[in-house]
Amino acid sequence: MEKDNENKLSENKDDMLISEEKEEQNNTENEEKTSKEKRKEKSNKAIDIPSFAAGILFCVAFAMLTVVCVNVYLKQTGHEMLNITKIRLIEQIIGNKYDGEIDAQKLKDGMYYGMVAFATDRYSTYITKNEYEHSKENTSGNYAGIGILINYNSDGEINIKGVFENSPAEKAGIKSGDILVGVEDLEGDELTPNKAMDKVRGEEGTFVSVRVRTSEGKEREYKLERKNIDIPTVSYCMLEGKIGYIRISAFEGVTFGQYENAFNELKTGGMERLIIDLRDNGGGLVDSVKEIADSIVPEGVITYTEDKYGKKEYINSEKGEIDIPLVVIVNGNSASASEMLAGCIRDHKKGKLIGTTTYGKGVVQSIFELGDGTALKLTTSRYYTPSGECIDGVGITPDVEVEASEGFILDRVIREKEAVDVSKDIQLKKAVELVKE
């Protein structure tokens, strides 16, 4: 029994020793684990320092960028606010201090006019609602009215300088040289050419009252029905020697049809040579020029345009060309579309040019509607002749230079068939001699 007790004590001691060894081992492991964790924490801290610094740098850079953007925005907004404030200040000063009546609409229109006029070229402009309506009528070549042309005479009266063929005015007996003294309720100082034209134009089928003083001094009143008027832009006649003469005063929507009719009439009448007169033709629609040029020159380039980005657009003719001798008369008032046609004929060697150097307008304007009936006419490109010549500011020098007769003035085209006196027109006389060569 004592032996058994001794054995048990011995076993207990062994167990205690084993337990102490395990505890020491556990303590050692815990110490190693703690040491590793501390090293890991230190390592983590070492890694976090650069990340933290990078984060600070990013925040600083972002803040600086934000400040710059805000400053730019505030600066730009400040300029805009300053401009708006200045405009309002000018309006206020004019309204309070100007000794006269103020038209609010004219004040606004003047601001838009100035914006375009000072920032662009002389061909670009702001167009008011009334001006835009009239310009559309002019470029279309037709309107509803009574068919008269008017201007001031030397006495300050409104002179009827032309009456269109088959118009309501002509049928009523109104003649060139009569004086317009009233339209509806307009008369005296209130009657101006622009206001008169606004009154006589209107919807087809409606009526307008006009008062006219004849060359004999008699005053007459007419109540005329407005009719659709095709403005004549082409006149023609046959000269001696079977020489056809076609004058084109403008390139409008009706022009090609009028030119085609004139050419066919002359051709039917036995035309063997042709003179095209582009004097005092200030231009017009490119499409109208394209159609006429296409009937004259062979297949190829009529003209091309190039904008500020270098983009080119070509206008080409198709097969078919004129097969008789041709001479084109030009002068210093032949501009834009007229020069386009003259340059095309010259470069394709389809005819000779005679007269004086043309105006030199080699730029193209585009119309941008502004949504309220007004518009912006802006130069958007330059045009070139088929040979690559830009005539802007230079013009086209004719093959044969001939000055006009002293005091010679071309009459406005008012009817299609119109005889001409060659003896009084030295440039036309030389053109006749040239086309016979």
HELIX and SHEET records of a PDB file:
HELIX    1   1 GLU A    2  LYS A   97  1                                  96    
HELIX    2   2 ALA A  104  ALA A  119  1                                  16    
HELIX    3   3 LYS A  129  SER A  140  1                                  12    
HELIX    4   4 PRO A  168  ALA A  172  1                                   5    
HELIX    5   5 GLY A  188  GLU A  190  5                                   3    
HELIX    6   6 PRO A  193  VAL A  200  1                                   8    
HELIX    7   7 THR A  255  THR A  268  1                                  14    
HELIX    8   8 VAL A  286  ASP A  294  1                                   9    
HELIX    9   9 ALA A  337  ASP A  347  1                                  11    
HELIX   10  10 VAL A  422  LYS A  424  5                                   3    
HELIX   11  11 ILE A  426  LYS A  436  1                                  11    
SHEET    1   A 4 THR A 125  ILE A 127  0                                        
SHEET    2   A 4 ALA A 375  TYR A 384 -1                                        
SHEET    3   A 4 GLY A 300  GLU A 306 -1                                        
SHEET    4   A 4 LYS A 312  SER A 317 -1                                        
SHEET    1   B 3 THR A 125  ILE A 127  0                                        
SHEET    2   B 3 ALA A 375  TYR A 384 -1                                        
SHEET    3   B 3 VAL A 363  GLU A 369 -1                                        
SHEET    1   C 2 ASN A 142  GLY A 145  0                                        
SHEET    2   C 2 LYS A 227  ASP A 230 -1                                        
SHEET    1   D 4 ILE A 148  TYR A 152  0                                        
SHEET    2   D 4 ILE A 158  VAL A 163 -1                                        
SHEET    3   D 4 ILE A 179  VAL A 183 -1                                        
SHEET    4   D 4 LEU A 186  GLU A 187 -1                                        
SHEET    1   E 5 ILE A 148  TYR A 152  0                                        
SHEET    2   E 5 ILE A 158  VAL A 163 -1                                        
SHEET    3   E 5 ILE A 179  VAL A 183 -1                                        
SHEET    4   E 5 PHE A 207  ARG A 213 -1                                        
SHEET    5   E 5 GLU A 219  GLU A 225 -1                                        
SHEET    1   F 6 VAL A 234  LEU A 239  0                                        
SHEET    2   F 6 ILE A 243  ILE A 248 -1                                        
SHEET    3   F 6 ARG A 273  ASP A 277  1                                        
SHEET    4   F 6 LEU A 326  VAL A 330  1                                        
SHEET    5   F 6 LYS A 352  GLY A 355  1                                        
SHEET    6   F 6 VAL A 400  GLU A 401  1                                        
END                                                                             
